Amino acid sequence: MSHRLVIAAFALTLVSAAASADTLNIRTNPFMVFGSFVNLELDVRAGNQQSIGPMLRASVVDPEFEAGLRYTYYEQGVFQPGWMLSVYAVGGQEVAGRVYDPVTFEESDELDWLARVGVNQGYMWRWDTFNLGVGLGAALGYYNSDERLAVQSDLHFSIGWVR
């Protein structure tokens, strides 16, 4: 059910922002496919220097996903080349390990729910509608299986299309 809600939110954002120019930046990280993941991020203009939008990452082989919201402040103006600062919050699930059931003789995934908040400082280059973003930051994640907090690095790379 939650996957349908996230997909509906993405579709609604696309439709509402398609009416005017430079209101939407559709981004992805093409290198995630090497780790069996796909991602999609939508940045919707929320003023002269900021955007806000949903982000989604999902595994193509395991029942893993993350969905959340990202706010970005652009020093040179929204979707313009220059420095940007992003703050985000995501939630999701990941595979914590495999569990063997001695009664049914089957293996299954042990799932771990997570929540993460992070900050990332980056730079965006733009050529017509195509853009490229790179950044570095940190995130604080909570994992419910062992009730632990973890500080993680946050590397950002994306290619995008401004619409």
Beta strands, then each sheet from edge to edge (+ up, - down):
strand 1: 24-28
strand 2: 37-45
strand 3: 50-59
strand 4: 65-74
strand 5: 82-101
strand 6: 106-127
strand 7: 130-143
strand 8: 148-162
sheet 1: 1+ 2- 3+ 4- 5+ 6- 7+ 8- 1+
end
